[in-house]
Amino acid sequence: FSRLTLEDTSRDELVEMGRTFNDMIALLESNYLKQEKFVSDASHELRTPLTVIESYASLLKRRGLTHPELFNESVEAIHSEAIRMKELTEQLLLLAKHHEQWDLSMKVVDLQELATASAKVFRNAYGREVTVNAQGEVRGFSDEAKLRQLLFIFLDNARKYSDEAITITLGASGQESHIVITDRGIGIPSGELPRVFDRFYRVDEARGRQGGGAGLGLSLAAEIAEAIGAKLSMESVEGAGTSVMIRIAAENRGRQ
Ligand code: ADP
């Protein structure tokens, strides 16, 4: 993009117009570059599982019939990489569509029911113990499906980056309700904490890579939180564990 230069001696309106034009260009450039980076990062992430699928498929083609012992390992690898690609594509599709275009249905949600059902899913799917602590009934005003998705992102991270029990604590204070997800896992170094919500950011590429994350979970969480009006805060101690708090309105305070 080329910039418009106007002499300061020009008429005020022209100088003003020049400034507006340049601001607009700067905005366009930043969005353009961001988008370009997004596309190249996304392509890079999709290429990794595709390469694995391609090499196992070619191995099967060349030696599958003569070496039956290769069969299980190859099919297993192709299957798990395909699942990873599917999850990644779903995350990318959600992120590509700005949250203002999402269909939301805000209503009063029973948080205890939501937490208990989510804990059950995690127990069944991953064999991980998830304890729910709540004193009495806790309700929140939210889009139920998106809130569940938000909770799942944090539970999934708690599962990937810890080996011990995960806790969900529910509570309310004043007009606000909260959901806290706590793990006693590897934690996040304090200097990294502000960056973990960035797209494709991972604290350490080596650790937990087998979990298969692409560093998109938390950026999606931030997007969902903005859409449903939830506030997120994260505390972590390296080597001790991580705790995430989701705060939402206890009831509908806005206009219908
Ligand atoms: P990923 O798919 O890599 O898990 P996320 O966006 O969900 O991506 O998280 C970004 C990074 O933040 C992770 O790669 C991990 O290093 C760190 N992280 C997130 N949650 C936790 C947690 N509960 N414990 C330790 N590290 C975490």
Boltz pocket constraint, residues with backbone or C-beta under 6 A from the ligand:
constraints:
  - pocket:
      binder: B
      contacts: [[A, 153], [A, 154], [A, 157], [A, 158], [A, 160], [A, 161], [A, 162], [A, 183], [A, 185], [A, 186], [A, 187], [A, 188], [A, 196], [A, 197], [A, 198], [A, 201], [A, 202], [A, 203], [A, 204], [A, 207], [A, 212], [A, 213], [A, 214], [A, 215], [A, 216], [A, 217], [A, 218], [A, 219], [A, 241], [A, 242]]
      max_distance: 6.0
